[in-house]
């Protein structure tokens, strides 16, 4: 059982790149958070304009 534990620890260290990245925020997390922030900011600024564009687009397809 102890041997299996050591093998799994070694495997996890190799997969994660060792202990040098421990506690570091992965790049994909930063990209996801920044994207969500950008979408939220744009939505807050352009909510009325986007709603108007969507309403006009839907009414032009469905008719008056």
C-alpha positions in Angstrom: 0.0 0.0 0.0 2.8 2.4 0.8 4.5 1.6 -2.6 1.2 2.5 -4.4 1.0 5.8 -2.5 4.6 6.7 -3.5 4.0 5.8 -7.1 0.8 7.9 -7.2 2.7 10.9 -5.6 5.5 10.7 -8.1 2.9 10.5 -11.0 1.0 13.5 -9.7 4.3 15.5 -9.4 5.2 14.6 -12.9 1.8 15.5 -14.3 1.5 18.8 -12.4 5.0 19.9 -13.3 6.5 19.4 -9.9 6.1 21.7 -6.9 7.4 24.8 -8.7 3.8 25.8 -9.7 2.2 25.1 -6.4 -0.1 27.9 -5.4 0.1 29.6 -8.7 -3.1 30.6 -10.5 -3.3 28.7 -13.9 -3.5 30.9 -17.0 -6.8 29.5 -18.0 -8.4 30.6 -14.8 -7.2 34.2 -15.4 -8.5 34.1 -19.0 -11.9 32.8 -17.9 -12.2 35.5 -15.1 -11.0 38.3 -17.4 -13.4 37.2 -20.2 -16.3 37.1 -17.7 -15.4 40.5 -16.5 -15.2 41.9 -20.0 -18.6 40.5 -21.0 -20.1 41.9 -17.8 -18.7 45.3 -18.4 -19.8 45.4 -22.0 -23.3 44.2 -21.0 -23.6 46.9 -18.4 -22.6 49.6 -20.8 -24.4 48.5 -23.9 -27.5 46.8 -22.5 -30.1 49.1 -24.0 -28.4 49.2 -27.4 -28.1 45.4 -27.5 -31.7 45.0 -26.5 -32.9 47.3 -29.2 -30.8 45.5 -31.9 -32.1 42.2 -30.8 -35.7 43.4 -30.7 -35.4 44.9 -34.2 -33.8 41.7 -35.5 -36.5 39.5 -34.1 -39.3 41.7 -35.3 -37.9 41.8 -38.8 -37.9 38.0 -39.0 -41.3 37.4 -37.4 -43.0 40.5 -38.8 -44.9 43.2 -37.0 
